[in-house]
């Protein structure tokens, strides 16, 4: 038997015009029972938005008296049985930092192109007549609006809704793309709809703001029959200046209507960074020439002066803590320098620590890492993934042990499972073809996987050393590379077995030159030599080999490409460097004859627009020496990307979806559906962690087949690119994949040609995240979009 207390239902009515014009103020009257202080709320929302989610007007009375099933509270042991899955569902830190850095490498110009009609009144109270009057400011909008009112007091509830049509006598529908690039030329048809029963004589005028110029007449006239449409066309070009623009259409004559469109003018060149560093001694003067050929508004320059010698390698640290990708290896590489060099990290990258500090990021990073542990104790390579990386897992254990030693809270359960997994893997006697280079040429030999000696070193660091496995490799030195010998020797030293340490560790230092790997153990020359230095600094800091290692790494600092190289090299150099206690200096910093600041023996970082003026003078007094580092980043003026292929080749071509024919002259027609083919070719070497970036021209849009099943792409490549991750944005497509040696793989996606005009076509690029030698840029040009045609 259903029980409903109808007297608890409040009657609610909404009074408003059925049809209104935009850019007006309307008074909405909501009425309920004649009683004071009944609470009322009003929401006014574009019906199109509500239909996307099939949103139903709230009805609190119906909700309160709805049928309800028997309530059951359930409990389970899920989080105890599968803790790694539960942990992976929690949020992690670092997202804001990653997004900030990623935005620098995507479109820097953001505008609020689409202005939504969505209004909420807040909570109002009725007068003694049970009435609330709400003033509603209607923006520029044409369409159907739903008004939704809810009333409540004590145990009584009620609601109502009504529709209101917003329409001008004339409706303007301009065709403008979502974005423009510098030096684009746009044809902008404007359709004017006459909704009245009279002939309308209309003047349509155009104004622009920002880096835009009108190249046609800015005013055009037309006569439109009743309930019909008319059309005029304007021409607009963007300048070589990026920024935010505004396109304004206005009508006069039959009716006054105004339509404003915000649009971003993006660069077509990538973000470029130039840096420099050096030493300044007391009594000397240094002149720094800052590059000036950046687009106005994009250049950001910083200067850091410090007594800390590792400031000379600040470029590597700044790149490291801000690296915009988040696999397990890169996450740990971000955290290691913040763990050891908190003040240094804040000094080099102050923008990352405006609202927090490195301690926060380390804690959040530990939480993220712990959530990535798989059932067997290893670490997932990507968060939420099921694939683990052996080296990344050992690297993670190294960090967690150091974090624990530094006083951070590390889960004992996670760490023990991790060490158990590493100990088990260290017993696997696996080998691989180790490629290295000497003065006599290239050599290939079978050695133990590099993860094995690294694992033995880490479990010894955790006081869980495996002497049996260590002795196995000690008796078989031919299975060890030079850097692996240092790791094995370090494991013996950590266990107090010094005789074995001196038997294994090389007597003198000879730089090693292994072949660079973009996956697996991420081996490279700098990383291998930095590991050797780290081991000696940990177990034998007085070793005579250390100065030679430091010299070698310092001389090759500009060749640090991967996060592994930067992390290990910076940690080693930072540990080895000492702060000169005798240095007492003042340094005046001037730009264009103006004194900006003075260094007074305390670390100093300046980020000021005055630094962009081209020439800085550093004048030092006192005694000793200090180090300086400057960086300037931005979008260069007329800086074209040099098209080249290095160890791989990326190519892009367009085909007609309808005919299958290749588009050879970059000429397209409005409304066409285009297939974009991306071909990735490997040369003599394979590589992992390849990123493909395809910036689409303005006037094109990436087609979403989920919104239109008729455009589902049925083209199937014979050798498809294996996509690890894909990111689709308004103006570009990002693909993450791997490179196969001597093989071409392909990927297809759909583009819709939307707007007429002549647009810049940026290069398509591909590069290895861990090896900048692997890169390819190709395909810059100009595309022309002509008026729609029928076959």
N, C-alpha and C positions, 0 to 999 in steps of 0.2 A: 504494500500500500504506500503510495507516494504522498508525502506531506509537504505542502507548500504554504508558507505564511505570506499571502499576497499583500497584506497591509504593510509589509516591509519593503515593498517595491515602490520606489520614488518615481513619479512621472517626470519625464524630462523632454523638453522641446527646444529646438534650435531655430532661431529666426535669422535669416540672412537672405540677400538677393540670390536668385537662381543663376543669374549671369552677371558678371562684372568685367571690368577692364583691368589689365595689369597696371602697375605703378599707381595704385589708388589706395586709399585708407578706408576700410570697411568696418562698420560697427556690428559685431555679432552679439545677439541677445540669447542667453540661455535661461530658461524658466523652469522652475520646479514648483513644489508646493509653497504657498505663501508662509514662509518661515525664515527667520533670520539665522545666519551663520551655518547654512548648509554648505558643505565643501563642494566646489566645482572645479574640474579641470577641462581644458579644451585642447585638442590636438588638431592641427591642420596640415595635411600631408598630400603630396602629389599622388594621385591614384595609381599612376604607373609604378611608383616605388612600392606601394602596398601590394600590387598584383604580383610583383616578383616573388614575394614570400607568401602569397595568398593570405595576407593579413586580414583577420576578422576584427571588427570593432569590439572592444572589450565590453563584456556584459557581466558586471560583478554579481548581480542578482541571480542570473542563470548559473554562474560558477558556484555560488554559495549553496544553491539547492539542487545541484547536479547529483546524479547517481554516483555512488562511490563503492568500489569493491572493498572486501575485507582487507585491512592493512596487515602486512606481514613484514617483520624485520628479519633480514637474512644475514648470516655471517659466513665467512669462509677463511681458509688458510692460504689464499692465493699469494699474498705478499710474502709468505714464508716459504712457499714452494718455488715460486718464480720471482725472486727479488729483483733480478736484472731487468725484467719486463716492467714491473711496477716502477722501478727507479727511472727507467727511460721515459716514462710518461710525464715526469715532473719537468718544470721549466728550468732553464739554465741561464747562467749569466753570460755577459759578453755580447749579447745580441745588438745592443745599441751601438757599441763600439764598432762591431763588424759592419753594421748598416752605414754608419758614418763614413767609414773608409770606402765601402763599396760605392756609395753615392759619388765620391770623388772620381770614380772610374766609370760612372754611367753618365746620364744626362744631368749636368749641374743646374739646369734651368727648370724650375718647377713652378707651375701656375695652377690656380684653381679654375680649370677650364669650364667645368660643368657646375652650375650653381643650383642646388636642390631646394625645392620648396618644402620645408619641414619646420613646423612651429609648434611649440608647447607653451601654454599660458602660465604654467605654474599653478599653485593652489590658490583659488579665489573663494570668497565667502559671499553668499547671497544677502540681499537686503531684506527688509521685513516683508516685501512682496514676493520673495523667492526668486529674485532676478539678479543676474550677473551680466554686465555689459563689458565686452572685451573689444578693444580697438586692434584691428588686424591690418598690418602694413603689407600689401601684396607687391612683390617685386616684379621684374620683367619676367613674365611666364605666360604661356598659353597652354591650356589643357584642363583636365578635370581634377578637382580637388575634393577630398573627403574631409568633412568636419566631424570630429568624434568628441562627444561630451560625456563625462562621467560625474555622477553626483553621489554623495554619501554623507550620512550622519548617523552616528551610533550604530544601530543594527539595520538601518535602511539604506538601500542602494538603488541606483538607476542609471540608465545610459541611453544615448540616442546618437544617430548620425544622419547626415544629409550630404548631398553632393552639390557642388557649386562649380559652374563653368566659368573659366577665366579666358577671355578672348578679346583681342582688339578687333576693330572694324577691319583693319589691315594686319596681316600676319607676315612677318619677314622670316624667310628661311635661307640664310646664306650658307654656301658650301665652303667651309674652311677646314683644313687638316688639323690633326691633333697637335702638331708641332711643326716648326720650320727649322731649317738649317741656315747657316750663314750663306749669303749669296744665292738664295733660292728666288725663283720668280713664280708667282702664283696668279692664276686666273680664277677669279671669284664670282661665279654666277650667284645672283640673289633672286630668289623666287618670292614674289609678293602676291599674297592671297587676299582677294576682296571678298569678305564674308557678308557684305551688304547686298541689298536689292537694287542699288543704284550704280551707275557708271562712276568710276573713281579715276580722277586725274591726279597722279602721284609724282612727286619729285623724290628721288632716292639719292641721298648724299652719303659720302664716305669720308671718315677721318681716321687717322692712325696715330699711335703714340709709340715711343720706343724706337728700336732700330729697324723701322719699317718706312717705306716710301711708296706713295701712290704714283704709278706710271701711266695711268689712264686719266680721263676726266673724272673729277671727284663728285660730279653731280649728273644724274641722268633722269630723264622723264619718261613716263609711259602712261597709257590709258588702259584701264582694266574694266572689262564688262562685269555686270553683276554676277556674284558667286563664281568668279573665274580667277585665273592666275595670269600674272605677267612676269617678265624676266629681264633683268639687266645684268651686265657683266663688267666687273672692275678688274684692274691689274695692280698687283702689289709686289714689291721686291723687298727682300731683307738685305741688310748691309753686311759688312764683314765683322760687325760688332755683335757679340752674343748678348742676350738679356731678355727681359720680359717686355712683350709688346701688347698693344691693345688695338683692336679693330672695332670701329664704331659705325654702325649703320643707322641713319635716321630718315624718316619720311616726313614730308610736308604736303599740304594740299588737302586731299580728302580726309586725312587723319594724320596726327602726329604720333609716330611710333619710334622707339629707340631700342636698339639691340647692341649690347657691348660684349665682345669676345676677348678674353685674355688668352694669349698664346706665347709659348716659350720659343726663343730662337736659340737652338743648341749649337755647339761647336761640332765640327766633323773631324778634328784632330784629337788624339788622345791626351790625357793628362800627362804632362812632361815634368820631370823633376831634375834640377841641376843642383849639385852640391860642391862644397870645397871645405878643406880643413888645413890646419897648420899649427905651427908653434910661434909664439911671439915672446921675445926676450926683453928684459928690462932695458930701457934706453933706446929701444928700436921703434920703428913705425912701419905698419903694414897697411897696404892698400888692397881692398877687396873690390873687384868689379862684379857687381850683381847684374845678371842678364836683364835686359829691359824690353825685349821684343815679345812681351806677353799681351794678350787681350786685356783691355782695361776691365778691372773688376774681378779678374780671375787670379791675379798673382798674389801669392802669400809667401813672405820671406821671413825667416827667423835666423837669429844669430845667438850662439851659445858660447860662453867663455867659462873655462873651468880649470882648476888645478889637477883634475883627475885625468891621467894620461889616456884612459880609454875613450875620452871624448873624441879622439881622433877617429874612432870607429863608430861614432854616433849614427852615421848614415845607416849602418847595418842594424843597430838597435832600433832606430826609429821605424825602419821598414819591417822589422821583426814583430814588434808589439802591435803594429797596425795592419798586419797581413790579413787581407779580407777573405780568408777561407777557413773553415773550421773542422778539418778532419782531426784524428787523434794526434798525429805527429805535429801538425801546425798549432793545435791548442797547447800542447806541452811546450813547444818552442816559444810561444808567446809568454808562458808563465815562468819559465826558468829564469830569464833575466830579471823579471819583476820580483822573483823570490830572493835573488842574491843582491840586486842593485836597485832597491826601491827608489832611493833618492835620484840615482842616475836616470832611471826610467821617467820619473816625473820631470826631470830637467830637460830631457831630450824631446819628449812628446807631451807637453803640458796640456794640449787640447784633449787628450784622452782622459785626463784626470781633473776636469773642471768641477765635477760634482762628487767625485769619490777619490780613492787612492789605490795604489797597487795592491795593498793588503786585501781590499775588497775583491779585486779581480782574481787574486790567487785563491781566495776562499771560494768564490763562485766557480772558478776553473776546477778546483778539486771536486766540487759537487757535480759538475758536469762530467768529469772524468769517471767518477764513481758510478754515474748512471749509465756509462757506456760498457760496463763489464758484461761479458757474455757468460753463459752457463758453465763453460769449461774454465773460467778464470781469465781468459784472454780479453783483449780490448777490441771492441768494434772499431773498424777504421772510420766509419761515418756514424754519427749519432742516429740511432734507430735502425742501423744496418745489422746484418748477420755475418759479414765478412770481417775477419781480423787480419792484422798485419803483425808478423812476428817481431820485426824490429821496433815497430811502434809500441808494442806491448812491453818490451824490455825497457824502452825509453820512458814509458809511463811509470814503470816501477822505479826507475832511477829518480824521476822527479818526486814521486810520492815519498820515497825514503828521505830525500833531501828536505822536502817540505815538513815532514814529521820531525826531522832533526832541528829545523828552524822554529819549531814550536806550533806549527799548524795542526789542526785537528784532522787526522786521516783515519778513515774506517779501518780498524784492524781486520775485520772480516774480508773487506775488499783486498787489502794488502796481502793477507795470508793466502787467499785464493790466487792472487796474481803471482806471488813468489812460488807457490806450489806448481802453477802452470809453467813458469819459467824454468824451474828446476827439472821438471819432466822433459821439457823441450831440449834442455841443454844436453841430455843424455842421448839425443837422436844424432847419430853419426852421419849427418848429411853433408854433401859437398857440392860445389858448383865450379864452373869455369871462371877463374879469376883472371881478369885482363888488367895488365899494368903496363906502364911505359918507362923505359930507361933511356940512357943516352944511346944505346945500341939498337933500340927499336921496341916493338910491341911483343909482349910475352903473354902466353896463356897457360895456366896450370890449374890443376885440381887442388882446392883447399877446402877446409871446413867452412860452412856457412858462418858469416861474420856475426850472426846473432848468437852463436854458441859461446865464443869467448866473452862477448858483452854480457850474456846471461850469467856466466861464471863469475864475472867481476861484480855484478849487481847482487847476486845471492851471497857473495862474500861480504859485500858492503852491509848486507842485512844480517851478518853473523850466522849465515846458514850455508857456509861454503861446502862445495862438493869436491873433496880432495881426490876421490877416485877418478872422476872425469877430468879434473885438472891434470893429474899425473899422466892420464892417457895422452893428452895433447902435448904435455911437456916432453914425453918420450918420442913424439912424432912432430918435430918442428916444421917438417916439410908441409904440414897441413895448415900452417899459420902464415898469414901475411904479417908485415912488420907491425902494423897498428894492432893486430890481434895478439902479437907477442907482448906488447905493452899491457894490453888488457889482462892477459893471463898472468903476467908478472905482477900486476897490481892486485889481482885476486890473492896471490900468495902473500904479498905484503900486508894486505888487510887482515889476513889470518895469522900474521906474525911469523910466517915461514920465510925469513929473510934470505937464507941460503938458496932456497929455490927461486926467490925473486931475482937474485943476482945471476943465477944460472940462465934465466929466461930473458931478462931485459937486455936489449942490445947495448954494447959497450959505448957506442958513439951514435950520434944522430945523423941519419941520412933521409932527406925528404922522400916520401913515397908518392907515387903518381898513379893511383888506380883509375880505371875507366869510370866515368860518371854514370851512375844509375839513377833513373827517374822513378823507380819503384823499388820493391823489395827492401833492401837495407839502405837505400838512398846514398850509396857510397860515392865519394868524390875525393879529390886530392886534398882540398882544404879541410874537409870534415875528418879525414883519416889522420892528418897531421895535428889537428886540434884535439882529437881524442888522445893521441900520444902525449900531448902537453898536459891535458887535464889529468891523466893518470899520474904523471910525475908530480904535478902540483899537489895532488891529493896524498900521495904516499912518500915522495922524496923531494920536497920543495927546494932542497939545496943542490939538486943534481946539476952538473955542469952542462948538461944537454939543453936545459931550459932556455938560456939566452939565444941559442941558435934556432930553437923552435919559434920563439917569439919573433925573431928577425924574419924568418921565412913567412910566417903568417902575416906580419905587418906589410911585407913587400907584396903580398898577394891579396890585400884587403879588397881591392876593386874587383876581384874575381869571385866574390862571394855572391852566389846567385840564389841558392836555396835556403829555406828556413833552417835546415839541418846545419849547413855551413855557418850561417850567421849565429845560431844558438851556441854551438860548441866552440866556435872561434871566439865569440865575444866573451863567453864565460871564462875561457882559458886566459885570454888577454886581460880581462878585467881582474881575475884573481892574481895574475902576475904583476900587474901594475901597482905601484905604490904612490901615495900622495906625498909630494915634497913638503916637508914640514918647514923648510927654510924660506919658501916662497912668500914674499910680501910685496904685492904689486898693486898699483892703480893703473887702470887703462881707460882713457877717454875715447868714447865712440862717437864719431861725428859723421853726418850725412849732409852733403851739399853745404858744408860750413857750419851746420847747426849741431850743437852738442845734444846727443840723444840721452845717453846715460854714461855712468862711470862704474867700471868694475872695481870693487874694493876688497879683493881677496876672498870674496864669497861667490859661489857659482851663480851665474847670471844668464838668463835667456830673455831675449828681446824679440817681440813680434809686433812690428809697427809698420804702417804704410810708408813711413819715411825711408825704410830700408830698401824700398823698391826703386829708388831714384838713380841707381846705377853705380855709385861709388861710395864706399865706406872707408874711413880712415881710423885705424886703431893705433893709439899712441900710448906707449907703456913707460911707466916710471917705477922705481923701487929696485928690488933684487929678485932674481930667479927667473922662471919662465912658466907660462901657462899655455893652454891649448884652446883653439877656437874651431868652431864648426858652423858653417852656414848652409842653408838650403833654401831654394826658391822653386816653387811649383806653380803651375798654371797652364793655361791654354795658349800656345804660341800663335802669333799673327802670321797667317799664310804659311804655317809650318805643315808641310805635307809629309805624310808617313812614307818613308822610303820603302818601295815595294821590292821584296827580295824573298828568297827561299833558302832557309838554313836547316838542313837535316830533315825537312818535311815540306810539303806543298799543300796549300789550301786554295781551292778554286770555287767560284760561284757562277752559276748560269741560270737563266730564266727560260721557262717554257710556257706556252699557252696551255691552260688546263683543258680548253675546249678542243683544240686541234692537235696538241702534242708537239707542235713545231717550236724549235728553239728561237728565242728572241735575240737577234744578232746585233741590232743597231740601237739598243736601249730606248726604243720608242714603244710606248704603250698607249692603250685607249681606256678612257674612263669607264669604270664598271667591269673591266676585265678581271678574271680570276687567273692568277699566275702561280705556277709551280716553281719554287726556288730549289735548285739542286746544289747541295754542298758536297764537294769531293775532297777527301783528306787522304793524302798519299805519303807513305813513309819511304825513306831512302834506305840507307845501309843499316840503320839501327832502329830498334823499336824503342818506344818511350811510353811511360804511363803519365796520368794526370795532365792531359792535354785540355786546354780551354779554347773553344771556338767562339768568337764574338762576331756577329753579323749585325751591323747597324743598317736598318732599312732606310730608304729615302723618305723624306716628307711626302705626303700625298698617298703613301701606301699604308696599309694596315694588315697586321698578321691575322689571318682568318682563323676563327675558332670554330671547328667542326661541331663542337658540342651545342652551339647555338643554331646551327643549320646543318642538319644531317645530310642534305643534298650535296654538300661540298666536302663530304668525307673523302680523304685522299686515298685512292686505291693503288697508286703507283708503288711498286715494291722493288727496291734495289736488290741486285743479285748479291752484293756484299755490303750489308747495311752497317753503318756506324753503330757500335754498341754504346748506347747512352747511359752513363752513370747518373747524370742529373741534368735537368733542363730547366731554364728560367726564361719565361716569356715576359717582355715588358712592352710598353707602348712603342718604343723606337728601336728595339733590338732583341735578338735571340741569343742566348748563351747556352752552349752545350759543353758538358764535361765528359771526356772519353779517354781512350788510350790509342796509341799509334802502333800499327803493325808494320814490321820491316818489309820493304819492297811490295807493299800491297795498297790498293786504293779502296777506300770504303766510302759509302755515300749516304746522304740523308736528304729527305725531301720535306718541305713544308709549304703551306699555301699563303699567298698574299693577295689582297684585294686592292686593285688600283682605284682610288677614290676621288682624287682631286686633280683637275687640270693644272698644268704648269711645267716649269723646268726646274729640276731639283738636283742637288749635289748627291752623288752616290759615294758614300765612304768606302774605305777598303774593308774587306773581310779579313779577319786575323785569326791565327792559331798559334798557341805557344804552350810550352811545357811549364807548369808551375814551378818545377824544381830545377830547370835547366834552361837558361835564357838562350843557349846556343840553338835550341829547337824553337824556331819561329818562322812564320811565313805571313806576309801581308800582300794582298793582291786585289785588283779590281776597282780602284778608284775611277770615277768618271762622272758623267752627267746623264740623267734620264729625262726624257721628255714625255709628258702625258697629254695626249690629244683628246678632243671632244669625243664622247661616246659615239660608236658607230655600229651599224647592224650588218651582219654578214648576209 
